[in-house]
Amino acid sequence: MDALTSLEEFQQRKEMETTQLFMFTADWCPDCRVIAPFLPELEEATKGSIKWVSVDRDEFIDLCGELGVFGIPSFVAYRNGEELGRFVSKDRKTREEIENFISKL
């Protein structure tokens, strides 16, 4: 999973033809640690159709505010400049919930 490095990169990625799935997270987030073990499997299963991008919530707090991402982990997907969907809440996400969200992209 790539890590977002700048706001410019975010703007470029969301305009891409390949779906960009931004996962908002933080090192200190216990719910993020719970889902971390199975994320590589989900990323591998969607290889070629979805590009996963990790967004450090603390580093990009203003972006989180702009997008209405107030809980982590949260996911927002874009393709060709349009938001395809979001799975944003303060609640812990399960593997099944994340897989269900991804299947709708």
HELIX and SHEET records of a PDB file:
HELIX    1   1 LEU A    7  LYS A   14  1                                   8    
HELIX    2   2 PRO A   30  ILE A   35  1                                   6    
HELIX    3   3 ALA A   36  PHE A   38  5                                   3    
HELIX    4   4 LEU A   39  ALA A   45  1                                   7    
HELIX    5   5 ILE A   61  LEU A   67  1                                   7    
HELIX    6   6 ARG A   95  SER A  103  1                                   9    
SHEET    1   A 5 ASP A   2  ALA A   3  0                                        
SHEET    2   A 5 ILE A  50  ASP A  56  1                                        
SHEET    3   A 5 THR A  19  THR A  25  1                                        
SHEET    4   A 5 SER A  74  ARG A  79 -1                                        
SHEET    5   A 5 GLU A  82  PHE A  87 -1                                        
END                                                                             
